[in-house]
């Protein structure tokens, strides 16, 4: 990836929203529109402003499944079990839920890595075990 190149996702944001609601039926889908004050390419940004959350929820399992599924539509090939910090859809940019990702980082379910100018997250071995022990594992 060249410097400044975006992680284009060959979908529209509506696809992500619909998929999020399929993988997690709760009221707060684990994906957000990127706001001007967000810094999704900074690992430090992802770890600030703690929220009382635990990875042991349907929302967190659905979130990880969602991020990995969206990564499959990346116009730049990503390794299996890797997803970008910022998803640039054809109509707008979105990002994983900050609180969810903070929990994933703190518990070691994902590890950050730079891929060119893009921050990506690799699902760790414990993250893969988390996915395989969850009810949604057959969706991967």
DASULDA-V450421 format. One record per residue. N is the residue number from 0. SS is DSSP state (@ for helix, = for strand, . for the rest). OMEGA is omega in whole degrees, -180 to 180 (NA if undefined). NEAR is the number of other ideal C-beta (glycine too) atoms within 8 Angstrom. Layout:
BEGIN
n-><N:N>
ss-><SS:SS>
omega-><OMEGA:OMEGA>
near-><NEAR:NEAR>
END
This chain:
BEGIN
n-><0:1:2:3:4:5:6:7:8:9:10:11:12:13:14:15:16:17:18:19:20:21:22:23:24:25:26:27:28:29:30:31:32:33:34:35:36:37:38:39:40:41:42:43:44:45:46:47:48:49:50:51:52:53:54:55:56:57:58:59:60:61:62:63:64:65:66:67:68:69:70:71:72:73:74:75:76:77:78:79:80:81:82:83:84:85:86:87:88:89:90:91:92:93:94:95:96:97:98:99:100:101:102:103:104:105:106:107:108:109:110:111:112:113:114:115:116:117:118:119:120:121:122:123:124:125:126:127:128:129:130:131:132:133:134:135:136:137:138:139>
ss-><.:.:.:.:.:.:.:=:=:.:.:.:@:@:@:@:@:@:@:@:@:@:@:.:.:.:.:.:.:.:=:=:=:.:.:.:.:.:.:.:.:.:@:@:@:@:.:.:.:.:.:.:.:.:.:.:.:@:@:@:@:@:@:@:@:@:@:@:@:@:@:.:.:=:.:.:.:.:.:.:.:=:=:=:.:=:=:=:.:.:.:.:=:=:=:=:.:@:@:@:@:@:@:@:@:@:.:.:.:=:=:=:=:=:=:.:.:=:=:=:=:=:=:.:@:@:@:@:@:@:@:@:@:.:.:.:@:@:@:.>
omega-><178:179:177:180:-178:177:-178:177:-176:178:171:-176:178:177:-180:-179:179:179:178:-179:176:-176:176:-174:179:-175:-175:180:-174:177:-176:172:178:178:-179:-178:178:178:-174:178:-179:178:-179:180:-178:-175:179:177:-177:176:178:-179:177:179:-177:178:176:-179:-178:177:178:-180:-178:176:179:-176:180:179:178:180:179:180:179:177:173:-176:177:175:175:-180:175:177:-178:177:179:-178:-178:179:-179:-176:176:180:178:-180:173:176:-176:-180:179:-177:177:178:179:179:-178:-178:178:178:175:177:-180:178:175:176:-170:179:-175:172:175:178:177:176:-178:176:178:175:177:176:177:180:-177:178:-178:-178:-177:-172:-178:-179:-180:NA>
near-><8:6:6:5:10:8:12:8:13:7:10:7:11:7:10:15:10:8:11:13:9:6:12:13:5:7:2:6:9:13:13:9:7:10:6:3:4:8:6:11:8:8:8:6:10:13:8:6:5:5:6:3:10:6:10:4:8:9:11:15:14:13:15:15:14:15:11:12:11:14:11:6:9:13:6:8:4:11:6:4:8:11:11:12:13:14:12:8:13:6:6:7:10:12:13:13:12:11:8:13:13:14:13:14:14:7:8:9:13:13:8:11:9:8:8:8:9:14:14:14:16:10:13:10:5:9:14:10:8:12:14:7:6:9:5:11:9:4:7:8>
END
